Amino acid sequence: MKVQNITDINKFFETVDQCKGKVELVTGEGDRLNLKSKLCQYVSLANIFSNGEIPELEIVAHEKEDIDRLLSFMMNN
């Protein structure tokens, strides 16, 4: 799923941390980073976001309830 205009980075990663299954960030090169890993969260922040906002990400969540949780975050934040 593509997510756009994430302005509250901390809340986004809190939502990811609440997910039960694997949540991955797909890079432009096709690599997949495990967003539940704190190290990968820091790497993704350093590489993707530079002005306080993440304009667009492609993420893959493997559990339906995690997809629903992430969609709810996007709709409410």
C-alpha positions in Angstrom: 0.0 0.0 0.0 1.2 3.5 -0.7 0.9 6.0 2.2 1.2 9.7 1.8 1.9 12.9 3.7 2.9 11.5 7.0 3.5 14.5 9.2 3.5 12.9 12.6 6.5 10.5 12.3 6.4 9.5 15.9 2.7 8.5 15.8 3.3 6.6 12.5 6.1 4.5 14.1 4.0 4.0 17.3 1.3 2.6 15.0 3.8 0.3 13.2 5.0 -0.9 16.6 1.5 -1.9 17.5 1.2 -4.1 14.5 1.3 -7.9 15.2 2.9 -9.0 12.0 5.7 -7.9 9.7 5.5 -4.3 8.3 8.0 -3.5 5.6 9.1 -0.4 3.7 9.8 -1.0 0.1 12.6 1.2 -1.1 13.0 2.7 -4.6 15.4 -0.1 -5.4 13.0 -2.8 -4.4 14.6 -3.6 -1.0 12.4 -4.3 1.9 13.2 -2.8 5.3 11.5 -4.2 8.4 9.8 -1.2 10.0 9.3 -2.9 13.3 13.1 -2.8 13.7 14.3 0.4 15.5 17.5 0.4 13.4 15.5 0.2 10.1 13.2 3.0 11.4 16.2 5.2 11.9 17.7 4.3 8.5 14.4 5.0 6.8 14.1 8.4 8.5 17.6 9.3 7.5 17.1 8.3 3.9 13.6 9.3 3.2 12.5 12.2 5.3 14.4 15.4 5.4 11.9 18.3 5.9 9.6 17.0 8.7 7.2 15.2 6.4 7.3 11.9 4.5 5.5 12.6 1.1 5.0 9.0 0.0 6.0 5.5 1.1 5.2 2.0 -0.1 4.7 -0.3 2.8 3.7 -3.9 3.0 1.8 -5.3 6.0 1.3 -9.0 6.1 -1.7 -9.2 8.6 -5.2 -7.9 7.8 -5.5 -6.3 11.2 -2.3 -4.5 10.7 -3.5 -3.2 7.3 -6.6 -1.9 9.0 -4.6 -0.3 11.8 -2.4 1.5 9.2 -5.4 2.6 7.1 -7.0 4.0 10.3 -3.9 5.9 11.1 -3.8 7.4 7.6 -7.5 8.4 7.7 -7.3 9.9 11.1 -3.9 11.7 11.1 
